Amino acid sequence: MTDAATETRLRLDVWLDVACLFKTRSEAQRACRGGKVEVNGQRAKPHRFTQPDDRLTITRSDGRTQLVVVKALAGKHLAKADARQLYEDVTPGLRPEELELRRAIRDDARLTPRVSGQPDKRQRRALRRLRGH
Protein backbone atom coordinates (compact mmCIF):
# COMPACT_ATOMS: atom_id res chain seq x y z
CA MET A 1 0.00 0.00 0.00
CA THR A 2 1.30 3.48 -0.76
CA ASP A 3 1.83 6.24 1.76
CA ALA A 4 -1.06 8.24 0.31
CA ALA A 5 -3.41 5.32 0.92
CA THR A 6 -2.33 4.91 4.55
CA GLU A 7 -3.11 8.57 5.23
CA THR A 8 -6.71 8.20 4.13
CA ARG A 9 -7.42 4.73 5.60
CA LEU A 10 -6.55 3.12 8.90
CA ARG A 11 -7.56 -0.14 10.59
CA LEU A 12 -10.61 0.35 12.76
CA ASP A 13 -9.13 -1.29 15.87
CA VAL A 14 -6.01 0.88 15.65
CA TRP A 15 -8.04 4.05 15.22
CA LEU A 16 -10.35 3.20 18.15
CA ASP A 17 -7.30 2.72 20.37
CA VAL A 18 -5.50 5.87 19.17
CA ALA A 19 -8.68 7.95 19.57
CA CYS A 20 -8.90 6.73 23.20
CA LEU A 21 -12.36 5.25 22.71
CA PHE A 22 -11.00 1.96 24.12
CA LYS A 23 -8.13 1.52 26.57
CA THR A 24 -6.23 -0.96 24.42
CA ARG A 25 -6.20 -2.20 20.87
CA SER A 26 -7.07 -5.71 22.00
CA GLU A 27 -10.12 -4.35 23.83
CA ALA A 28 -11.16 -2.57 20.61
CA GLN A 29 -10.66 -5.81 18.66
CA ARG A 30 -12.80 -7.74 21.16
CA ALA A 31 -15.59 -5.16 20.85
CA CYS A 32 -15.47 -5.32 17.04
CA ARG A 33 -15.53 -9.12 16.99
CA GLY A 34 -18.38 -9.12 19.49
CA GLY A 35 -20.53 -6.95 17.25
CA LYS A 36 -20.35 -3.91 19.54
CA VAL A 37 -18.99 -1.59 16.82
CA GLU A 38 -20.80 -0.61 13.64
CA VAL A 39 -19.43 1.55 10.83
CA ASN A 40 -22.03 3.35 8.73
CA GLY A 41 -24.74 1.02 10.03
CA GLN A 42 -22.89 -2.27 9.37
CA ARG A 43 -21.13 -4.53 11.87
CA ALA A 44 -17.42 -3.97 11.58
CA LYS A 45 -14.51 -6.33 12.02
CA PRO A 46 -11.24 -5.04 13.51
CA HIS A 47 -9.36 -5.18 10.19
CA ARG A 48 -11.91 -3.00 8.41
CA PHE A 49 -10.44 0.28 7.20
CA THR A 50 -11.90 3.50 8.49
CA GLN A 51 -11.72 6.91 6.90
CA PRO A 52 -12.90 10.45 7.66
CA ASP A 53 -16.68 10.97 7.74
CA ASP A 54 -17.38 7.35 8.79
CA ARG A 55 -20.16 7.14 11.41
CA LEU A 56 -19.38 4.71 14.23
CA THR A 57 -21.90 3.28 16.67
CA ILE A 58 -20.29 1.79 19.78
CA THR A 59 -22.37 -0.22 22.25
CA ARG A 60 -20.82 -0.01 25.71
CA SER A 61 -20.99 -2.70 28.41
CA ASP A 62 -23.48 -0.74 30.53
CA GLY A 63 -25.95 -0.60 27.63
CA ARG A 64 -25.16 2.95 26.52
CA THR A 65 -24.70 3.61 22.81
CA GLN A 66 -22.07 6.11 21.70
CA LEU A 67 -22.32 7.71 18.25
CA VAL A 68 -19.07 9.06 16.79
CA VAL A 69 -18.13 10.68 13.47
CA VAL A 70 -14.51 10.20 12.36
CA LYS A 71 -12.93 13.59 11.62
CA ALA A 72 -9.28 12.63 11.17
CA LEU A 73 -6.91 9.66 11.28
CA ALA A 74 -3.75 9.08 13.29
CA GLY A 75 -1.71 5.90 13.29
CA LYS A 76 0.25 6.66 16.47
CA HIS A 77 -0.83 7.44 20.00
CA LEU A 78 -1.53 11.04 20.89
CA ALA A 79 -2.22 12.90 24.08
CA LYS A 80 -5.82 12.33 25.15
CA ALA A 81 -6.75 15.97 24.47
CA ASP A 82 -5.34 15.71 20.94
CA ALA A 83 -7.01 12.32 20.42
CA ARG A 84 -10.42 13.92 21.04
CA GLN A 85 -9.82 16.05 17.95
CA LEU A 86 -9.93 12.87 15.82
CA TYR A 87 -13.69 12.45 16.24
CA GLU A 88 -16.91 14.26 16.98
CA ASP A 89 -19.18 12.69 19.57
CA VAL A 90 -22.76 13.07 18.33
CA THR A 91 -24.37 10.91 21.02
CA PRO A 92 -27.76 12.38 21.99
CA GLY A 93 -28.09 13.50 25.60
CA LEU A 94 -29.86 11.39 28.19
CA ARG A 95 -33.59 11.80 28.67
CA PRO A 96 -34.55 13.17 32.11
CA GLU A 97 -35.93 9.81 33.30
CA GLU A 98 -32.72 8.00 32.27
CA LEU A 99 -30.66 10.61 34.11
CA GLU A 100 -32.78 10.18 37.24
CA LEU A 101 -32.45 6.39 37.04
CA ARG A 102 -28.66 6.64 36.83
CA ARG A 103 -28.57 8.99 39.82
CA ALA A 104 -30.72 6.58 41.83
CA ILE A 105 -28.45 3.64 40.98
CA ARG A 106 -25.35 5.64 41.88
CA ASP A 107 -26.86 6.82 45.20
CA ASP A 108 -27.97 3.29 46.04
CA ALA A 109 -24.45 1.99 45.41
CA ARG A 110 -23.04 4.59 47.79
CA LEU A 111 -25.49 3.69 50.56
CA THR A 112 -25.10 -0.09 50.26
CA PRO A 113 -22.32 -1.27 52.57
CA ARG A 114 -19.58 -3.26 50.92
CA VAL A 115 -19.14 -6.72 52.32
CA SER A 116 -15.89 -8.53 51.81
CA GLY A 117 -15.58 -12.30 51.65
CA GLN A 118 -13.94 -12.85 55.01
CA PRO A 119 -14.14 -10.96 58.29
CA ASP A 120 -11.15 -8.82 59.22
CA LYS A 121 -9.37 -9.00 62.59
CA ARG A 122 -11.79 -6.69 64.39
CA GLN A 123 -14.82 -8.58 63.05
CA ARG A 124 -13.33 -11.95 64.07
CA ARG A 125 -12.80 -10.69 67.64
CA ALA A 126 -16.39 -9.46 67.79
CA LEU A 127 -17.63 -12.84 66.55
CA ARG A 128 -15.59 -14.65 69.22
CA ARG A 129 -17.07 -12.39 71.94
CA LEU A 130 -20.58 -13.14 70.69
CA ARG A 131 -19.94 -16.86 70.71
CA GLY A 132 -18.45 -16.66 74.21
CA HIS A 133 -14.93 -17.90 73.35
Backbone hydrogen bonds in HBPLUS format (Angstrom, degrees):
<---DONOR---> <-ACCEPTOR-->    atom                        ^
c    i                          cat <-CA-CA->   ^        H-A-AA   ^      H-
h    n   atom  resd res      DA  || num        DHA   H-A  angle D-A-AA Bond
n    s   type  num  typ     dist DA aas  dist angle  dist       angle   num
A0006-THR N   A0002-THR O   3.22 MM   4  6.59 150.3  2.31 147.2 155.0     1
A0007-GLU N   A0003-ASP O   3.24 MM   4  6.47 133.8  2.47 141.9 152.8     2
A0008-THR N   A0005-ALA O   3.27 MM   3  5.43 139.9  2.45  99.6 109.9     3
A0009-ARG N   A0005-ALA O   3.12 MM   4  6.19 129.5  2.38 144.8 157.7     4
A0010-LEU N   A0050-THR O   3.09 MM  40  5.37 144.5  2.22 140.2 150.3     5
A0050-THR N   A0010-LEU O   2.70 MM  40  5.37 160.3  1.74 148.9 153.8     6
A0015-TRP N   A0011-ARG O   3.01 MM   4  6.27 165.4  2.03 154.7 159.0     7
A0012-LEU N   A0048-ARG O   2.77 MM  36  5.64 145.7  1.89 167.2 175.5     8
A0016-LEU N   A0012-LEU O   2.88 MM   4  6.10 164.7  1.91 159.1 162.8     9
A0013-ASP N   A0046-PRO O   3.31 MM  33  4.91 168.1  2.33 137.5 134.9    10
A0017-ASP N   A0013-ASP O   3.19 MM   4  6.30 150.6  2.28 138.1 145.1    11
A0018-VAL N   A0014-VAL O   2.88 MM   4  6.13 168.6  1.89 158.2 161.3    12
A0019-ALA N   A0015-TRP O   2.81 MM   4  5.88 156.3  1.87 152.8 159.1    13
A0021-LEU N   A0016-LEU O   3.05 MM   5  5.39 152.6  2.12 165.9 170.1    14
A0020-CYS N   A0017-ASP O   3.05 MM   3  5.16 157.8  2.10 107.1 112.9    15
A0028-ALA N   A0024-THR O   3.12 MM   4  6.43 152.1  2.20 141.8 149.3    16
A0029-GLN N   A0025-ARG O   2.83 MM   4  6.15 154.2  1.90 151.4 159.0    17
A0030-ARG N   A0026-SER O   2.96 MM   4  6.14 158.1  2.01 143.6 149.0    18
A0031-ALA N   A0027-GLU O   3.03 MM   4  6.27 156.0  2.09 144.8 151.0    19
A0032-CYS N   A0028-ALA O   2.99 MM   4  6.24 157.5  2.04 148.2 154.2    20
A0033-ARG N   A0029-GLN O   2.88 MM   4  6.12 168.3  1.90 157.2 160.2    21
A0034-GLY N   A0030-ARG O   2.91 MM   4  5.99 141.0  2.07 140.1 151.0    22
A0036-LYS N   A0031-ALA O   2.88 MM   5  5.09 156.8  1.94 166.3 159.3    23
A0035-GLY N   A0032-CYS O   3.13 MM   3  5.32 163.0  2.15 108.7 112.6    24
A0059-THR N   A0036-LYS O   2.84 MM  23  5.01 163.7  1.86 149.5 155.0    25
A0044-ALA N   A0037-VAL O   3.09 MM   7  5.97 159.2  2.14 157.3 151.1    26
A0038-GLU N   A0057-THR O   2.91 MM  19  5.05 152.4  1.98 141.2 150.0    27
A0057-THR N   A0038-GLU O   2.91 MM  19  5.05 154.2  1.97 140.3 146.6    28
A0039-VAL N   A0042-GLN O   2.80 MM   3  5.35 154.3  1.86 157.7 153.4    29
A0042-GLN N   A0039-VAL O   3.07 MM   3  5.35 165.5  2.09 113.9 118.6    30
A0040-ASN N   A0055-ARG O   2.71 MM  15  5.01 169.9  1.72 154.2 157.9    31
A0048-ARG N   A0045-LYS O   3.12 MM   3  5.57 163.9  2.14 116.1 121.0    32
A0054-ASP N   A0051-GLN O   3.23 MM   3  5.98 147.0  2.34 145.0 145.6    33
A0053-ASP N   A0070-VAL O   2.75 MM  17  5.17 170.8  1.76 149.6 147.4    34
A0070-VAL N   A0054-ASP O   2.92 MM  16  5.39 165.8  1.94 160.7 164.7    35
A0056-LEU N   A0068-VAL O   2.69 MM  12  5.05 164.4  1.71 162.3 164.9    36
A0068-VAL N   A0056-LEU O   2.87 MM  12  5.05 166.1  1.89 150.2 153.9    37
A0058-ILE N   A0066-GLN O   2.81 MM   8  5.05 170.9  1.82 154.5 157.5    38
A0066-GLN N   A0058-ILE O   2.75 MM   8  5.05 170.1  1.76 154.2 156.2    39
A0060-ARG N   A0064-ARG O   2.84 MM   4  5.31 163.1  1.87 158.4 163.3    40
A0063-GLY N   A0060-ARG O   3.09 MM   3  5.50 158.1  2.14 117.5 119.5    41
A0090-VAL N   A0067-LEU O   2.89 MM  23  5.38 145.1  2.01 137.0 146.6    42
A0069-VAL N   A0088-GLU O   2.89 MM  19  5.16 159.8  1.93 145.1 151.9    43
A0088-GLU N   A0069-VAL O   2.88 MM  19  5.16 152.6  1.96 144.4 153.5    44
A0071-LYS N   A0086-LEU O   2.78 MM  15  5.21 160.9  1.82 138.2 139.7    45
A0072-ALA N   A0086-LEU O   3.08 MM  14  4.70 156.2  2.14 130.2 126.2    46
A0082-ASP N   A0079-ALA O   2.95 MM   3  5.25 118.4  2.34 105.5 120.8    47
A0083-ALA N   A0079-ALA O   2.81 MM   4  6.06 150.3  1.90 154.7 164.8    48
A0084-ARG N   A0080-LYS O   3.12 MM   4  6.37 139.7  2.29 144.1 152.3    49
A0085-GLN N   A0082-ASP O   3.04 MM   3  5.39 150.3  2.13 106.1 115.2    50
A0086-LEU N   A0083-ALA O   3.04 MM   3  5.48 163.3  2.07 112.7 118.1    51
A0098-GLU N   A0095-ARG O   3.05 MM   3  5.30 122.5  2.39 105.3 119.8    52
A0099-LEU N   A0095-ARG O   3.00 MM   4  6.29 159.9  2.05 159.5 165.8    53
A0100-GLU N   A0096-PRO O   2.98 MM   4  6.19 155.9  2.04 146.2 152.4    54
A0101-LEU N   A0097-GLU O   3.01 MM   4  6.15 153.0  2.09 139.4 146.6    55
A0102-ARG N   A0098-GLU O   2.98 MM   4  6.25 159.7  2.02 150.3 155.0    56
A0103-ARG N   A0099-LEU O   3.03 MM   4  6.29 156.4  2.08 146.0 152.6    57
A0104-ALA N   A0100-GLU O   2.95 MM   4  6.19 159.0  1.99 148.6 154.3    58
A0105-ILE N   A0101-LEU O   2.98 MM   4  6.24 158.6  2.03 151.1 156.5    59
A0106-ARG N   A0102-ARG O   2.93 MM   4  6.12 162.3  1.96 150.0 154.9    60
A0107-ASP N   A0103-ARG O   2.84 MM   4  6.05 163.9  1.86 154.9 159.2    61
A0108-ASP N   A0104-ALA O   2.91 MM   4  6.02 156.6  1.97 145.8 152.5    62
A0109-ALA N   A0105-ILE O   2.98 MM   4  6.19 152.1  2.06 145.4 152.8    63
A0110-ARG N   A0106-ARG O   3.12 MM   4  6.44 145.7  2.24 142.8 151.9    64
A0111-LEU N   A0107-ASP O   3.09 MM   4  6.36 150.1  2.18 146.8 154.4    65
A0112-THR N   A0108-ASP O   3.01 MM   4  6.11 140.6  2.17 148.0 157.4    66
A0124-ARG N   A0120-ASP O   2.90 MM   4  6.17 154.2  1.97 156.2 164.2    67
A0125-ARG N   A0121-LYS O   3.06 MM   4  6.34 158.1  2.11 150.1 155.2    68
A0126-ALA N   A0122-ARG O   3.09 MM   4  6.35 156.5  2.15 145.9 152.2    69
A0127-LEU N   A0123-GLN O   2.96 MM   4  6.19 152.4  2.03 145.5 152.9    70
A0128-ARG N   A0124-ARG O   2.96 MM   4  6.23 154.3  2.02 148.2 154.9    71
A0129-ARG N   A0125-ARG O   3.01 MM   4  6.29 158.4  2.05 149.3 154.6    72
A0130-LEU N   A0126-ALA O   3.05 MM   4  6.29 155.7  2.11 145.6 152.0    73
A0131-ARG N   A0127-LEU O   3.00 MM   4  6.23 149.9  2.09 145.9 153.9    74
A0132-GLY N   A0128-ARG O   2.94 MM   4  6.10 121.0  2.30 138.9 154.5    75
A0133-HIS N   A0128-ARG O   3.00 MM   5  5.30 160.9  2.04 150.0 149.1    76
A0132-GLY N   A0129-ARG O   3.18 MM   3  5.03 140.5  2.34  93.0 104.5    77
